[in-house]
């Protein structure tokens, strides 16, 4: 079973930007209600796309991670960013449906 790997400012480049597959990163906060709604959808997709897409999460309230949020223009949570080849391919703000996410992941 695949799950969302917690990444930080320290390991983001190695884990996400240098990944050998597309990576979907969930920028979230523990206090965020919509983030709690998004989490099970991401968990299901992580299982479906295991070995094809890397799934990760970044807690924007952790000190070093605020730099990542600023760098990628995260103004509200949840924000999902799809990376491929070290570049941002898609940014989705707010709760995103499973069907829309699945379509974006299949395109990646």
N, C-alpha and C positions, 0 to 999 in steps of 0.2 A: 504494500500500500504506500503510495506516494503522499507526501503532505507538503504544506507550505514551509519552506525553510526560512527561518528568520535571518535576515542579513543586516549588516550595519555599514556605516560609512567606511570602516576599516576593510571589510572583505567584499564590498559591492563590486569593485572593478574585476576582481578575480572570479567571483561567483556568477555575476550577471553579464558584464560587458565582454568577458572572455569566454563565456559559455559556448560549448560546441553545438548548441541548439537554441531555438528561440526561448526567451524567458519572459514570463508574465509576473510583474511585481505589483503587489498590493500595498499601497501607501495607506496606512490606517492609524487609528488611535484606540486605546482600550475603552475610552469613554464614549465613543461614537456608536450610536444606535444603528445607523445604516451599515456601518462596517460589520456589525454582528449579523446583519441580514445577508451581506455579501459572502461572509466566510464559508458557510456550508456549500454554496454554489461553487466556490473556488476549490473546496475539498473534493467535490464530486468530479470536477474537470481535471484536477490533478491526478485522480485515479484513471480517468479515461485516456488522458494524454501522457501517461507515465512512459518515460523513455523517449518522448517526442518533444515535449515542452517542459522547461524547468519552471516551477512555481515558487515564488518567494514573497516574503512580506517584510515591510519596513515600518517600524513603529516610529511615527514622526515626533513623538514626545521624548524619545531618547536623545540626549544632548547632541552627540555626533551626527545623528541621523537628520537633524534639522537642516544641515548643510545639503544633504541629498534632496530634501524636499524643496529647498530654495533652488538648487541647481536644475531640477526638472520641473519647476513651476507648479508645484503642488500647492494649491490655495485652499482646497477643501478635501475632506476625506469622506468616503473612500475615493481614491484615484488609482486607477489601474493603468500601468504603462507596459506596453509590449515592446520588448527589445529583440533585435535580431542583428547579428554581426556587430554588436557593440553600439548600435544606433537605435534611437526611438522610432518605432514603426507606427505606433498608435497610442493615443492617450484617451482614456474614458473616465469621465468624472461622474460620481454618484453610483448608486447601485445599478449594476449592469446585468441584464437577464442572461440566463444560462445559454439560451439559443444564440443571442448576439455574440457572446464571448466565444462560443463554440465555432461560429462562423469565422471570427477574427483569427482564432487559433489555427483553423484549417487552412486559411489563406497564408498564414505565416509558414 
